């Protein structure tokens, strides 16, 4: 089978120049694409506009795949690859399949023994772990927390217990408009000696990283992370 599915990283923010975070191999890979699978048409076209493509950006076919895509559409999305074409899979930000529904599509491609290639690029949870100063030998990514405040606080305490018991840093994300509430919940719920890190706007000029014990978080003013993409980390 001559077709390929390429797993392509995207920038974490809207930077003018991509070369600082996306290696030359991405430029070379995009130049081979016959089409792109993206979370949104707008996001997909913004991604393609950074590169030289076989066709003009507005002529490149884009198929949409997101959390609302039915499972019975997977084979349809992969059909061009079956027919020998090279298609890319891209997330709106970061790497596909991590905090992203793309894993379902890749699983189906692997089931069908298709040619799948992955490319390196920025992943917010890994960058946050590196910057936080919390242990990286063992860690767990827990996705998004519950929307309900009481359930969210219970979940934070559960992650704290896991961190203390297993010695593994617990990582989670939040929808940007709920960041402030989540940070307030964590500062309130965690024990004094538990470390909490918050990293926001990673790779952007106004990137911020704060790692403190919960008792110190409670004594100071919280950073303004409202509507800013953020990653939270808990370490015992």
Beta strands, then each sheet from edge to edge (+ up, - down):
strand 1: 4-8
strand 2: 35-38
strand 3: 61-64
strand 4: 86-90
strand 5: 116-118
strand 6: 139-144
strand 7: 169-173
strand 8: 195-200
strand 9: 208-213
strand 10: 230-235
sheet 1: 3+ 2+ 4+ 1+ 5+
sheet 2: 6+ 7+ 10- 8+ 9-
end
